[in-house]
């Protein structure tokens, strides 16, 4: 069964061509962030008869590769809905492209395989021409947001900072002052956006009675997957606005630090802290000039106690859910009897 929309028939443009450098490229004119083609349009795209396209589409559905209800659409006024041609989304177009035997089909597979290879190796694939032409601004904004999220990850950020600070004259990975230095950088950033150090954030905001233990930025995690380590990371307790601001500050600082490193300017560890203060001041943020009111040890003890409370509440919820499921099963069984 298909979904019916009272829209005008889509008129997307898909161009498969070979660029001057000999590479196969695909240019797609998207409508509402997607693309739809009917069988005649796919026949033109892949250089095959409409009957051949139809046969491939039926095989795709018969083999369960895609669901017709999710990938086929009729467009137009409801009065003429039955006569309107079927339109198929990008999933179907790609599947047909891997099945047809024609010159255009081969070109399509070359293009798709290169994109897939690029994605597997790099973890992403970009259409440079569309970005340069300004046709993919929504995707560009999303890409920027994803990059910001990655840069905010604890592991990435401190590895990046570590790589930059290795250029410092007095950098020593084994020196306790180096570890202390990273803590200073972390606390300066957190204080600039929340007026709290990492330890203060953990101590003040960890609460076993709250969803996710009070953490606001544990991305793509369920309450069941929350770990004790998660509860010991100050950044996880930042709210959405604080995370966005942290992302902007981190981007500026990393860009500035990379510029200094590329110029091979001799830097000491204290110089990097001064540069961070300069970035924060430029953004009108308050500079942290003390160690905070809560020690790291005290914060970890508090979060540990709250984590135990949180896990006990989770176990109680799971037990209640299991009992409710059992009661429902018994009730349904009684109805059948």
C-alpha positions in Angstrom: 0.0 0.0 0.0 1.4 3.4 -0.9 1.2 6.8 0.8 -0.6 9.5 -1.2 0.5 13.1 -1.1 -1.3 16.0 -2.8 1.8 17.4 -4.3 2.8 18.2 -7.9 4.7 15.6 -9.6 8.4 15.9 -8.9 10.7 16.9 -11.7 14.2 16.1 -10.3 17.3 16.3 -12.4 19.9 13.5 -12.3 22.9 13.8 -14.5 25.5 11.0 -14.8 28.7 12.3 -16.5 32.4 12.1 -16.8 34.4 15.1 -15.7 37.6 16.5 -17.3 39.8 14.5 -14.9 38.1 11.3 -16.2 36.2 10.6 -13.0 32.5 9.5 -13.1 30.2 11.9 -11.3 26.6 12.1 -10.4 24.7 15.4 -10.1 21.3 15.2 -8.3 18.8 18.0 -8.0 17.1 17.2 -4.7 13.5 18.1 -3.7 12.6 18.3 0.0 16.0 16.6 0.9 15.3 13.5 -1.3 14.8 12.5 -4.9 12.1 10.5 -6.7 12.1 9.1 -10.2 9.5 7.2 -12.2 10.3 4.2 -14.4 10.6 6.3 -17.6 13.1 8.7 -15.9 15.1 5.7 -14.7 15.0 4.2 -18.2 16.6 7.4 -19.5 19.2 7.6 -16.7 20.4 4.1 -17.1 19.9 3.8 -20.9 17.5 0.8 -20.7 13.9 0.1 -21.7 11.1 0.9 -19.3 10.1 -2.8 -19.2 13.6 -3.7 -18.0 13.5 -1.1 -15.2 10.1 -2.4 -14.1 11.4 -6.0 -14.0 14.3 -5.0 -11.8 12.0 -3.1 -9.5 9.7 -6.0 -9.1 12.7 -8.3 -8.3 13.9 -5.8 -5.7 10.5 -6.0 -3.9 10.1 -9.8 -4.4 13.5 -10.5 -2.9 12.8 -8.3 0.1 15.7 -5.9 -0.6 13.3 -2.9 -0.1 9.7 -2.4 1.0 7.4 -1.0 -1.6 5.4 0.9 1.1 8.5 2.8 2.1 10.1 3.4 -1.2 7.3 4.0 -3.7 5.1 7.1 -3.9 2.3 8.5 -6.0 2.1 12.3 -6.5 -0.7 14.5 -7.7 -4.3 15.3 -6.8 -6.3 12.5 -5.1 -8.8 12.7 -7.9 -6.3 11.5 -10.4 -4.3 9.4 -8.0 -4.9 6.0 -9.6 -3.7 7.2 -13.0 -0.5 8.9 -11.5 2.7 7.1 -12.3 4.7 5.4 -9.5 7.7 7.3 -8.2 10.6 5.6 -6.5 13.0 7.0 -4.0 16.8 7.0 -4.0 17.1 3.6 -2.4 15.3 2.0 -5.4 17.3 4.1 -7.9 20.6 2.9 -6.4 19.4 -0.7 -6.3 18.3 -0.6 -10.0 21.7 1.0 -10.8 23.5 -2.0 -9.5 21.3 -4.4 -11.5 21.1 -2.9 -15.0 23.5 -3.9 -17.7 24.3 -0.8 -19.8 27.1 1.8 -20.3 25.2 4.2 -18.0 24.7 1.4 -15.5 28.4 0.7 -15.5 29.2 4.4 -15.0 26.7 4.5 -12.2 28.4 1.6 -10.4 31.8 3.1 -10.8 30.6 6.3 -9.2 28.7 4.5 -6.4 31.6 2.1 -5.7 34.1 5.1 -5.4 31.7 6.8 -3.0 31.3 3.7 -0.9 35.1 3.2 -0.9 35.7 6.8 0.2 33.1 6.4 3.0 34.6 3.1 4.3 38.1 4.5 4.4 37.4 8.0 5.6 34.2 7.5 7.4 32.5 10.1 5.2 32.0 11.1 1.6 31.6 14.6 0.2 30.3 16.1 -3.1 32.8 18.9 -3.5 31.1 20.4 -6.6 27.7 20.7 -4.8 29.3 22.4 -1.8 31.2 24.9 -3.9 28.0 25.7 -5.9 26.1 26.3 -2.7 23.5 23.6 -3.4 24.1 21.6 -0.3 23.9 24.2 2.5 21.6 22.1 4.7 24.1 19.2 4.4 27.0 21.6 5.0 25.4 22.9 8.2 24.8 19.3 9.4 28.4 18.4 8.5 29.7 21.3 10.6 27.5 20.2 13.5 28.8 16.6 13.3 32.4 17.8 13.1 31.8 20.0 16.2 30.4 17.0 18.1 33.4 14.9 17.2 35.8 17.6 18.2 34.0 17.8 21.5 34.5 14.2 22.3 36.8 13.7 25.2 39.2 11.4 23.4 39.4 13.4 20.2 39.8 16.8 21.9 42.6 15.8 24.3 44.4 13.8 21.6 44.3 16.9 19.4 45.5 19.1 22.2 48.2 16.6 23.0 49.4 16.5 19.4 49.6 20.3 19.4 51.3 20.6 22.8 54.0 18.1 21.8 55.6 21.1 19.9 56.2 22.8 23.2 59.8 23.1 24.3 59.1 21.9 27.9 56.5 19.2 27.0 57.1 15.9 28.8 54.5 13.2 28.7 55.7 11.6 31.9 55.9 14.9 33.9 53.0 15.4 36.4 52.9 19.0 35.4 51.8 17.9 31.9 48.8 16.0 33.4 48.0 19.0 35.6 48.2 21.2 32.5 45.5 19.2 30.7 43.3 19.6 33.8 43.8 23.3 33.7 42.8 23.5 30.1 39.7 21.4 30.7 38.6 23.5 33.7 39.2 26.8 32.0 36.9 25.8 29.1 34.2 24.4 31.4 34.4 27.4 33.7 34.1 29.8 30.8 30.7 28.4 29.8 29.2 27.2 33.1 31.1 29.0 35.9 31.9 25.5 37.3 35.0 23.4 37.1 34.8 19.7 36.0 34.7 18.5 39.6 32.0 21.1 40.5 29.9 20.1 37.5 30.1 16.4 38.6 29.5 17.1 42.2 26.6 19.6 41.8 24.8 18.0 38.9 25.1 14.2 39.4 21.9 12.9 40.9 20.9 9.2 40.9 17.2 10.1 41.0 17.2 11.9 37.7 17.0 10.4 34.2 20.5 9.7 32.9 21.8 10.6 36.4 21.5 14.3 35.5 23.7 14.0 32.5 22.5 16.0 29.5 25.0 15.2 26.8 25.6 11.4 26.7 24.9 11.1 23.0 23.2 8.0 21.6 23.1 6.2 24.9 20.2 4.6 26.8 19.9 4.7 30.5 20.8 1.0 30.6 24.1 1.7 28.8 25.3 4.5 31.2 28.6 3.6 32.8 30.4 4.7 35.9 33.0 6.3 33.6 30.3 8.4 31.9 29.3 9.7 35.3 32.9 10.9 36.0 33.1 13.2 33.0 32.2 16.8 33.7 31.3 17.6 30.1 28.5 15.0 30.2 26.5 17.2 32.6 26.4 20.3 30.3 23.1 21.2 28.8 22.5 21.8 25.1 23.3 25.5 25.1 26.5 25.0 27.1 27.6 22.2 24.7 27.1 24.5 21.7 29.1 27.2 23.3 31.8 24.8 24.3 32.0 23.5 20.7 32.5 27.1 19.3 35.2 27.8 21.8 37.0 24.5 21.2 36.9 25.2 17.4 38.4 28.6 17.8 41.1 27.4 20.2 42.1 24.4 18.0 42.2 26.6 14.9 44.4 29.1 16.7 46.7 26.5 18.2 47.1 24.7 14.9 48.1 28.0 13.2 50.7 28.7 15.9 52.1 25.1 15.5 52.2 25.4 11.7 54.3 28.5 12.0 56.9 26.6 14.1 56.8 29.4 16.7 58.7 28.3 19.9 56.1 27.8 22.6 56.1 26.8 26.3 53.2 25.1 28.1 52.4 28.3 29.9 52.2 30.1 26.5 49.4 27.8 25.4 47.4 28.6 28.5 47.9 32.3 27.9 46.6 31.8 24.3 43.6 30.0 25.6 42.9 32.9 28.0 43.1 35.2 25.0 40.5 33.2 23.0 38.2 33.1 26.0 38.5 36.9 26.6 37.9 37.6 23.0 34.6 35.8 23.4 33.8 37.8 26.6 34.1 34.8 28.9 35.3 34.8 32.5 38.8 33.4 33.0 39.2 30.8 35.7 41.9 31.9 38.2 41.4 29.4 41.1 41.3 25.6 41.5 37.6 25.4 42.4 35.8 24.7 45.6 35.4 20.9 45.0 38.3 18.5 44.6 38.4 15.8 42.0 38.4 13.1 44.7 35.3 14.5 46.4 33.5 14.8 43.0 34.2 11.2 42.1 33.1 9.9 45.5 29.8 11.8 45.1 29.2 10.6 41.5 30.0 7.0 42.6 27.4 7.1 45.3 24.8 8.6 42.9 25.7 6.0 40.3 25.0 3.2 42.7 21.6 4.8 43.5 20.9 5.2 39.8 21.7 1.5 39.1 19.4 0.4 41.9 16.5 2.5 40.5 17.2 1.0 37.1 17.0 -2.5 38.4 13.7 -1.7 40.2 12.3 -0.3 36.9 13.4 -3.4 35.0 11.8 -5.7 37.6 8.5 -3.8 37.4 8.6 -3.9 33.6 9.2 -7.7 33.7 6.3 -8.2 36.0 4.0 -6.0 33.9 5.0 -8.0 30.8 4.3 -11.3 32.6 0.9 -10.0 33.8 0.0 -9.0 30.2 1.1 -12.4 28.9 -1.1 -14.2 31.4 -4.0 -11.9 30.6 -3.7 -12.5 26.9 -3.4 -16.2 27.5 -6.6 -16.2 29.5 -8.4 -14.4 26.7 -7.3 -17.0 24.2 -8.5 -19.9 26.4 
